[in-house]
Amino acid sequence: MSKYLFLLFIFVGGGFVSCTQTGMDVKLLEQVENCVEVYPDSAMQLINLIENPEHLHGKERADYALLLAQTLDKNYLDSLQSDSLIKIAVDYYKGGDDKVKAGKAYYYYGKMLVAKGKVSEAMEAYLEALVFLKETNEYKLQGLLFEHVGYLNLGQGMHEQSIDNYRQSIHYYELAGDRIGEVYGCRNAARGYLAKQNSDSARWYANRGLSLLTDTTNQVKSSLLQLLGLIAKEEKQYSQAIDYFISAIRASVNENDGLRYYLSLGRTYLDMGKLESAEECLNHCRTANDIFISSGAYNYLYLLKKEEHNYEEALSYKEKSDSILEVVRNGELRNQLLTLQKKYEADKLIMENKQIKLEKENQTYFYSFIVLLISSLSFYVIKTSKKKNRRNVEALRKNEKIIEGYVCKITELEQKKEWEQEVKKETIGKLNRKILDLTLENKKIRKNSSVEALFVLEELKQGRLVVERMTVTERQNIFDFLDLIYADFISRIKAEFDLTKGELLLAAFIKLGFSSKQLMIVFDCEMKSVYKSKQRLKSHLGLNKEDSLEQMIVLY
């Protein structure tokens, strides 16, 4: 049935003519909900037939706000959304029993906030949506949410967290049976690993994405091929890289994407010393609409002409590249100034509360902060005992309960009448200071509790220590560290599975992101032994041959 016959059916067959105006609006909303996923343009026509949406009340008003946001999004008109309108749906559903609609409302609210450049608020909305959807079967929407959270973390330079978000999105897309979603998740994860220079994992996810593609004309195929080309180029497998880039160009359905692949191909020829082929590819990119592609092309041509000792032409290309980048930098500077201006216009007390709440929700991200401290840790730091770690965990949990109590008090105070504003502000200020003090104390406890484990892990990564020479205390410190950072990971996996100490260590290293090459070093063995150890661990964890050990451990 075409979308036009569909519209005719719902108006004639649905008894539209005989309804009252209110009944007509309710029926229209039902019809919009039924067709928005399959026929979004028809849904747009239907929702526009509601003449006086301001007369709607209660559930119908919230349904209208949510469906309009969904319809605009499906028709790629999300920039037209109003934050006040979608907020109606958020406020209505968040206190009700419909977890799915509450999750959807927060999802579209988050997308609207991203479009307005409000990153922190958008992250908060996405995380609220995930809380509502946790016990539902809305797997595709949960996959989308983890994907968008990954984009936000990537934009903040939090690569490790974004990769974990992308892996979560793959998991939920797989549960939803959304093959294309899985492919995009694989591509995102591959890009994240490539940025971290983890070629093995990047290649694995890129190849997995290609294997999932049934539609060979899908545009994501070309980007996966480019990723494989970049990996091969980094490993100086230039012939293989060229084959991948040429395949990406042939598979590309977007002009700008095709020029981007030409740019990668030209750079590869340049690295190989094939200057004539490189120049031919780079000349394709000089007039690209994307200023980053054109700037890159001029920069590579500058390097090429230097290789040819044609310094006059090289200087000309360098000036063109710099002038394009100057335009970009000026635009970025203007955006930064506008962002700062908006930031200082915001109310300080509200911002502090939001930051504290966001910090609580993002406690799982502390590991990346702790890892950055490794380089500054001294060999002579006093070792921390297991008993002290347990006390620290108890202290952290106690502080977090106190923080939750303070946050509840703040919420209660914010609901009081205007005549209590001065007392409320003073009380909230004191509570905020207490929360900040406890948060800083928690950070200090985490840092001190992790010193021993982080030192041992650094020694293992540098090859100065191997598993065979580890003491019982050193091994236990690593286990305690994972329990502290990953919500009793070691304790949970020990209780559920009968694993040896060596298998527990292998699971711990995989959880911490050790590559196969690093595992060879820490276990002082060949790659074949690492592979066999992983197979034994998979068997003891009850995984099938085709299941991913790494994914299971990351999500456990």
C-alpha positions in Angstrom: 0.0 0.0 0.0 1.5 3.4 -1.0 1.6 6.2 1.5 -1.2 8.0 -0.4 -3.6 5.0 -0.4 -2.6 4.7 3.3 -3.8 8.3 4.0 -7.0 7.7 2.1 -7.6 4.5 4.1 -7.1 6.2 7.5 -9.5 9.1 6.7 -12.3 7.1 5.0 -12.0 3.7 6.6 -11.2 5.1 10.0 -14.4 6.9 10.4 -12.7 10.3 10.5 -15.7 12.3 9.2 -18.1 11.3 11.9 -15.8 12.3 14.8 -16.2 15.5 16.9 -13.3 18.0 16.8 -11.7 16.6 20.0 -12.3 13.0 18.9 -10.9 13.8 15.5 -7.7 15.2 17.1 -7.3 12.1 19.3 -7.9 9.8 16.3 -5.3 11.8 14.3 -2.8 11.4 17.0 -3.3 7.6 17.0 -2.9 7.6 13.2 0.3 9.7 13.4 1.7 7.2 15.9 0.8 4.3 13.7 2.5 5.7 10.6 5.4 7.9 11.7 8.0 5.2 11.5 7.0 3.9 8.0 5.5 7.0 6.4 7.0 10.0 8.1 5.9 12.5 5.4 2.3 11.2 5.7 2.6 11.6 9.5 3.6 15.2 8.9 0.5 15.9 6.8 -1.7 14.2 9.4 -0.3 16.1 12.4 -0.7 19.4 10.5 -4.5 18.7 10.3 -4.8 19.3 14.1 -6.0 22.9 13.9 -5.8 24.0 17.5 -3.2 22.0 19.3 -3.1 24.6 22.1 -6.6 23.3 23.1 -5.3 19.9 23.9 -4.8 18.9 27.5 -3.1 16.3 29.6 -2.1 13.1 27.8 -3.3 14.3 24.4 -1.2 17.5 24.8 1.9 15.4 25.7 1.3 12.9 22.9 1.0 15.8 20.4 4.3 17.3 21.7 6.2 14.0 21.5 4.7 12.9 18.1 5.5 16.4 16.5 9.1 16.1 17.7 9.3 12.5 16.3 7.7 13.6 13.0 10.1 16.5 12.6 13.0 14.3 13.4 12.0 11.6 10.9 11.5 14.2 8.2 15.0 15.7 9.0 13.4 18.9 10.3 14.6 18.6 13.8 16.2 22.1 13.7 12.6 23.5 13.7 11.8 21.9 17.1 11.0 24.1 20.2 12.5 23.2 23.5 9.4 24.4 25.3 7.2 22.1 23.3 9.2 18.8 23.7 9.6 19.8 27.4 5.8 19.4 27.8 6.2 15.7 26.9 9.2 15.3 29.2 7.4 16.9 32.2 4.2 14.8 31.6 5.8 11.4 31.0 8.6 11.5 33.5 6.2 11.1 36.4 4.0 8.4 34.8 4.1 4.7 34.2 4.8 4.8 30.4 8.6 4.3 30.5 8.8 4.0 26.7 7.3 7.4 26.0 9.3 9.0 28.8 12.5 7.6 27.3 11.5 8.8 23.8 10.6 12.2 25.1 14.1 12.6 26.8 15.8 11.2 23.6 14.2 13.9 21.4 14.8 16.5 24.1 18.5 15.6 24.1 18.7 15.8 20.3 17.1 19.3 20.4 19.7 20.4 23.1 22.6 19.1 20.9 21.3 21.2 18.0 21.4 24.2 20.3 24.9 23.4 21.5 23.9 22.5 25.0 26.2 19.5 25.4 26.0 19.0 29.2 22.2 19.2 29.2 22.0 16.9 26.2 24.1 14.3 28.0 21.9 14.6 31.0 18.8 14.0 28.9 20.2 11.0 27.1 21.2 9.4 30.4 17.7 10.0 31.8 16.3 8.3 28.7 18.5 5.3 29.3 17.3 5.0 32.9 13.6 4.9 31.8 14.3 2.4 28.9 16.5 0.1 30.9 13.8 -2.5 31.7 12.0 -2.2 28.3 12.3 -3.9 25.0 13.1 -0.7 23.1 16.4 -2.0 22.0 16.8 0.1 18.9 16.2 3.3 20.8 18.7 2.3 23.4 21.2 1.6 20.7 20.6 5.1 19.3 21.0 6.6 22.7 24.3 4.9 23.4 25.4 6.0 19.9 24.6 9.7 20.6 26.2 9.5 24.0 29.3 8.2 22.2 29.3 11.2 19.9 29.1 13.6 22.8 32.0 11.9 24.7 34.0 11.9 21.5 33.4 15.6 21.1 34.8 16.1 24.7 37.9 14.1 23.8 36.8 11.1 25.9 37.9 8.4 23.4 37.8 5.4 25.8 34.3 6.2 27.0 33.0 6.8 23.4 34.3 3.4 22.3 32.5 1.8 25.2 29.3 3.6 24.2 29.6 2.4 20.6 30.1 -1.2 21.8 27.0 -0.8 23.9 25.1 0.5 20.9 26.2 -2.5 18.8 24.8 -4.8 21.6 21.4 -3.2 21.6 21.2 -2.9 17.8 21.9 -6.7 17.7 19.1 -7.3 20.2 16.8 -5.2 18.0 17.8 -7.1 14.9 18.9 -3.7 13.3 21.7 -4.9 11.0 22.4 -1.4 9.7 22.6 0.0 13.2 25.2 -2.7 14.0 27.2 -1.7 11.0 27.3 2.0 12.0 28.2 1.0 15.5 31.1 -1.1 14.2 32.3 1.8 12.1 32.2 4.2 15.0 34.1 1.7 17.3 36.7 1.2 14.5 37.2 4.9 14.2 37.7 5.2 18.0 40.2 2.4 18.1 42.1 3.9 15.1 42.3 7.2 16.9 43.9 5.3 19.9 46.3 3.6 17.4 44.8 0.2 18.3 45.0 -1.3 14.8 44.0 -4.8 15.7 40.7 -3.8 17.3 40.0 -1.2 14.6 40.5 -3.8 11.9 38.3 -6.3 13.7 35.3 -3.9 14.0 35.7 -2.6 10.4 35.7 -6.2 9.0 32.8 -7.1 11.2 30.9 -4.1 9.8 31.6 -5.2 6.3 30.5 -8.8 7.0 27.2 -7.6 8.3 26.4 -5.6 5.2 24.0 -7.2 2.8 23.3 -4.1 0.7 26.6 -3.6 -1.2 25.5 -0.1 -2.2 25.0 1.2 1.4 27.1 4.4 1.9 28.7 3.1 5.1 30.5 0.4 3.1 32.9 3.0 1.5 33.7 4.5 5.0 34.6 1.0 6.3 36.8 0.4 3.3 38.5 3.7 3.9 39.1 2.8 7.6 40.8 -0.5 6.5 42.9 1.5 4.1 44.0 3.9 6.8 44.9 0.9 9.0 47.0 -0.7 6.2 48.6 2.7 5.6 49.6 3.1 9.2 51.2 -0.4 9.0 53.0 0.6 5.8 51.1 -2.0 3.8 50.8 0.5 1.0 49.6 -1.7 -1.8 46.8 -3.1 0.4 45.9 0.5 1.5 45.6 1.6 -2.2 43.3 -1.3 -3.0 41.0 -0.3 -0.1 41.0 3.4 -1.0 40.1 2.6 -4.7 37.4 0.3 -3.5 36.1 3.0 -1.2 36.0 5.6 -4.1 34.1 3.1 -6.3 31.6 2.3 -3.5 31.1 6.0 -2.6 27.6 7.5 -3.3 28.5 11.0 -1.9 30.8 13.4 -3.8 32.4 14.8 -0.7 33.1 11.3 0.7 34.6 10.3 -2.6 37.0 13.3 -2.5 37.9 12.4 1.1 39.0 9.0 -0.1 40.9 10.5 -3.0 42.7 12.6 -0.4 43.7 9.5 1.5 44.8 7.8 -1.7 46.9 10.8 -2.7 48.6 10.9 0.7 49.4 7.2 0.4 51.0 7.6 -3.1 53.0 10.6 -1.6 54.3 8.3 1.2 55.3 5.8 -1.5 57.2 8.4 -3.5 54.8 8.0 -6.5 54.5 11.8 -6.9 52.7 11.8 -10.3 49.9 9.5 -9.1 49.7 11.5 -5.8 49.4 14.8 -7.7 46.6 13.4 -9.9 44.6 12.3 -6.8 45.2 15.6 -4.9 44.1 17.8 -7.8 40.7 16.1 -7.6 40.3 17.5 -4.1 41.4 21.1 -4.6 37.9 22.5 -5.4 36.0 20.4 -2.9 33.1 22.1 -1.1 34.4 20.8 2.2 37.1 23.3 3.3 39.0 20.7 5.3 39.4 18.5 2.2 40.5 21.3 0.0 42.9 22.6 2.7 44.3 19.1 3.1 44.8 18.8 -0.6 46.7 22.0 -0.8 48.9 21.0 2.2 49.8 17.7 0.6 50.5 19.4 -2.7 52.8 21.7 -0.8 54.7 18.7 0.6 54.8 17.1 -2.9 56.3 20.2 -4.5 58.9 20.3 -1.8 59.9 16.8 -2.7 60.2 17.9 -6.3 62.3 20.9 -5.1 59.8 23.2 -6.8 59.8 25.7 -3.9 58.0 28.5 -5.6 54.9 26.4 -6.3 55.2 24.7 -2.9 55.0 28.1 -1.2 51.9 29.0 -3.3 50.1 25.8 -2.2 51.1 26.4 1.4 49.7 29.9 1.4 46.4 28.6 0.0 46.2 25.9 2.7 46.9 28.4 5.4 44.4 30.9 4.2 41.6 28.3 4.2 42.5 27.2 7.7 42.5 30.8 8.8 38.9 31.1 7.8 38.1 28.0 9.9 40.0 29.3 12.9 38.2 32.7 12.8 34.9 30.9 12.7 35.8 28.7 15.6 37.0 31.7 17.6 33.7 33.4 17.0 31.8 30.3 18.2 34.0 30.1 21.3 33.3 33.7 22.2 29.6 33.2 21.8 29.8 30.0 24.0 31.7 31.9 26.7 29.1 34.7 26.6 26.2 32.3 27.0 28.1 30.4 29.8 28.5 33.5 32.0 24.9 34.5 31.4 23.7 31.3 33.1 22.9 31.2 36.8 25.9 29.9 38.8 23.9 28.0 41.4 21.8 26.1 38.8 25.0 25.2 36.8 26.7 23.9 39.9 23.8 21.6 40.7 23.7 20.3 37.1 27.4 19.7 37.1 27.3 17.8 40.4 24.4 15.6 39.1 26.2 15.0 35.8 29.4 14.0 37.7 27.4 11.5 39.7 25.9 9.9 36.6 29.3 9.8 35.0 31.2 8.1 37.8 32.1 5.3 35.4 34.2 7.7 33.5 36.7 8.2 36.4 39.0 5.6 35.1 40.1 7.7 32.2 41.0 10.5 34.6 42.9 8.1 36.8 44.9 6.7 33.9 46.2 10.1 33.1 47.8 10.2 36.5 50.0 7.1 35.8 52.9 9.2 34.3 53.1 11.3 37.5 53.0 8.4 40.0 56.3 7.8 41.8 57.9 4.4 42.3 58.3 5.2 46.0 54.6 5.6 46.8 53.6 3.5 49.9 51.7 0.3 49.0 48.0 0.2 50.0 46.7 -3.0 51.6 43.6 -4.9 50.7 42.0 -4.0 54.0 42.5 -0.3 53.4 40.9 -0.6 50.0 37.9 -2.2 51.5 37.6 0.6 54.0 37.9 3.1 51.2 35.1 1.4 49.2 32.9 1.7 52.4 33.9 5.3 52.7 33.0 6.0 49.1 29.6 4.3 49.4 28.9 6.2 52.6 29.8 9.6 51.0 27.7 8.8 48.0 24.7 8.1 50.2 25.3 11.4 52.0 25.5 13.2 48.6 22.2 11.7 47.5 20.6 13.0 50.7 22.0 16.5 50.1 20.7 16.4 46.5 17.2 15.4 47.8 17.3 18.3 50.2 18.2 20.7 47.4 15.3 19.4 45.3 12.9 19.9 48.2 14.2 23.5 48.8 13.9 24.4 45.1 10.1 23.6 45.3 9.5 26.1 48.1 7.7 29.4 47.7 9.4 32.6 46.5 9.3 34.3 50.0 11.8 31.6 51.2 14.3 32.3 48.4 17.0 33.9 50.5 17.0 31.2 53.1 16.8 28.6 50.3 19.8 30.0 48.5 21.9 30.1 51.7 20.9 26.5 52.6 21.5 25.2 49.0 24.9 27.0 49.0 25.9 25.1 52.1 24.7 21.8 50.8 26.5 22.4 47.5 29.8 23.1 49.4 29.3 19.9 51.4 28.6 17.9 48.2 31.7 19.3 46.5 33.8 18.5 49.6 32.6 14.9 49.6 33.1 14.6 45.9 36.7 15.8 46.2 37.2 13.4 49.1 35.9 10.6 46.9 38.3 11.5 44.1 41.2 11.6 46.6 40.2 8.2 48.0 39.9 6.7 44.5 43.3 8.1 43.6 45.1 6.8 46.7 43.3 3.5 46.6 44.4 2.9 43.0 48.1 3.9 43.3 49.4 0.3 43.9 47.3 -1.3 41.2 48.2 1.4 38.6 51.9 1.1 39.4 51.7 -2.7 38.9 49.7 -2.2 35.6 52.3 0.3 34.3 55.1 -2.2 35.1 53.2 -4.9 33.2 52.6 -2.7 30.2 56.2 -1.6 30.0 57.4 -5.2 30.1 59.3 -4.7 33.4 57.0 -7.3 35.2 55.3 -10.5 33.9 52.5 -12.5 35.5 54.8 -15.3 36.5 56.8 -13.0 38.8 53.8 -11.2 40.3 53.3 -11.5 44.0 50.0 -12.5 45.6 49.6 -9.0 46.9 50.2 -7.4 43.5 47.7 -9.7 41.9 45.1 -9.0 44.7 45.7 -5.2 44.3 44.7 -5.5 40.6 41.6 -7.5 41.6 40.7 -4.9 44.2 41.2 -2.1 41.8 38.8 -3.6 39.2 36.2 -4.2 42.0 36.5 -0.5 42.9 36.3 0.9 39.4 33.9 -1.6 37.7 31.3 -2.2 40.4 32.8 -5.4 42.0 33.7 -6.9 38.6 36.1 -9.5 39.9 33.9 -10.5 42.9 30.9 -10.9 40.5 32.7 -13.0 37.9 34.3 -15.2 40.6 30.9 -15.9 42.2 29.2 -16.7 38.9 32.0 -18.8 37.2 34.6 -21.3 38.4 37.8 -19.5 37.1 41.4 -20.1 37.9 43.6 -17.2 39.1 45.2 -17.1 35.7 41.9 -16.8 34.0 40.8 -14.1 36.4 43.9 -12.1 35.5 43.2 -12.6 31.8 39.6 -11.4 32.2 41.0 -8.4 34.2 43.5 -7.4 31.5 40.8 -7.7 28.8 38.5 -5.5 30.9 41.3 -3.0 31.1 41.7 -2.9 27.4 45.0 -4.9 27.0 45.6 -5.8 23.3 46.7 -9.3 22.2 50.3 -8.1 21.8 50.3 -6.7 25.4 48.9 -10.0 26.7 51.8 -11.8 25.0 54.2 -9.5 27.0 52.5 -9.8 30.4 52.1 -13.6 30.2 55.5 -14.0 28.5 54.2 -16.3 25.8 53.5 -16.7 22.1 50.4 -15.5 20.4 49.2 -19.1 20.0 49.2 -19.4 23.8 47.2 -16.2 24.2 44.7 -17.5 21.7 44.4 -20.8 23.6 44.0 -19.1 26.9 41.2 -16.9 25.5 39.4 -20.0 24.1 39.6 -21.7 27.5 38.2 -18.6 29.2 35.4 -18.4 26.7 34.5 -22.1 27.4 34.5 -21.5 31.2 32.3 -18.4 30.7 29.8 -20.5 28.8 30.3 -18.6 25.5 29.8 -20.1 22.1 32.5 -20.2 19.4 31.0 -17.2 17.5 30.5 -15.1 20.6 32.9 -12.3 21.4 34.9 -12.7 24.6 36.0 -9.1 24.7 32.4 -7.8 24.2 31.1 -10.1 27.0 33.7 -8.9 29.4 33.3 -5.2 28.6 29.5 -5.4 29.1 29.7 -7.7 32.2 
